[in-house]
Amino acid sequence: MARLKELAGSRAEAFYFALCQALTGRDIDVGAKDKQDQLRAVLVEQSYRIADALESQGIKAYGTAKLSMVGVISGESIELPDFRNIVFIPLVAQRKRSQMLKQLEYFVQAHPFSRMWVFTTGVRTPLHEVKERVEWLSRRISKLNARPFMRAAGVSIVFRSTELGCVARDETGTPTFHIHAHAIVDVERKLPLEEWCKFRDKVQTWWNFYFHEAGKLEGVRETCKYVVKPAELEILTAPELAELHRQLFGRKLVQCLGELKLQRKELEETRQCLVRIPGSGQSHLKALPKWNGGGCRKEVEEKPKHYDEPPKDWIVANLPPSTVLTTRAEPIVVVMNYTGSGQFHGNRRIEALREICGPKFVGGSDPPEGESPTLLHRRRVIDDPQSGGAGGQAE
């Protein structure tokens, strides 16, 4: 621990180094890794297909950033497709969902009696009415939250996630959606069964459409899913995907309310991030100081504030150890304009991570004094989608 503090340039970085040391070297089964890679390949292919369709309709779906994820120890790398913030592009939805799931799980850790509710909106919604129905659903849930009988029972909706459900064509061929919302409900106190049943009936009567009280929340994944399942979008034509984008543009499909909103604000103001900590039984999330961004008293390199051309091999973020690149967990960096060298000579943080985590990653003992840990052979891995890859994406 003394060596970690010596290498760290800040308290936040010391936490990050300790986390990397603890998590590096954990293995996953080769079969599990293959399945993980196959699922990601499907999402990548679906994302390119949707983005190409939108581009064909004059909607910009690709960004210009050229980012890669690189393993600090192995040197393995993978390019990250850059899509604009369009919520039904699968890779965009996956990233946003992953961030939100951490917030929800952290909230439920402190509120173990949270419950899940499901709200529907009646008949199926044609494509050209999606915007209006989504806005109605959002306003309706907010109004329910403010009802006196909700406050009297000590019940509040703290999270809402709107989903479009399965896609089906009506008799005219128009795409229709089953618009509904999953919600997390915070319960201040336990109500007697009879009182709870009466309260639930009040909610059902006020809502008017089908409402499902799904019981105590056992896991948060069901409360925050894709706005539309990627496979469902395959039946939509390019003009229909463009219309769906117009219908959803600017809509707040996911919303944190009440205590959950305050939790997010507090984490942001105190510059903390949520990190999963493995345990002997079940893992849990812990709030740690953010190590990305901000100053560092030992940072040697000055990141350019102005430049004539985009910098190469510019590390923009450090991530906790992950098996995203290999079957063995290692620290990951997100790199702009990666040239493929994988060395990052002179980067203080990278050199520290290799000293701290290198021996654990290769499975050997600490290297002799003055020597660097042995690195595994680097093999560059880049997604190679079959779709067009417009906007400078890899083809």
Helices and strands as residue ranges (DSSP letters): H 2-7, H 11-23, H 30-56, E 67-71, E 77-80, H 90-110, E 115-120, E 125-126, G 127-129, H 130-145, H 148-153, E 155-163, E 167-169, E 175-177, E 180-187, H 193-207, E 211-216, G 221-223, G 230-235, H 238-248, E 254-256, H 258-269, E 272-277, E 284-289, E 314-322, E 330-336, H 348-362
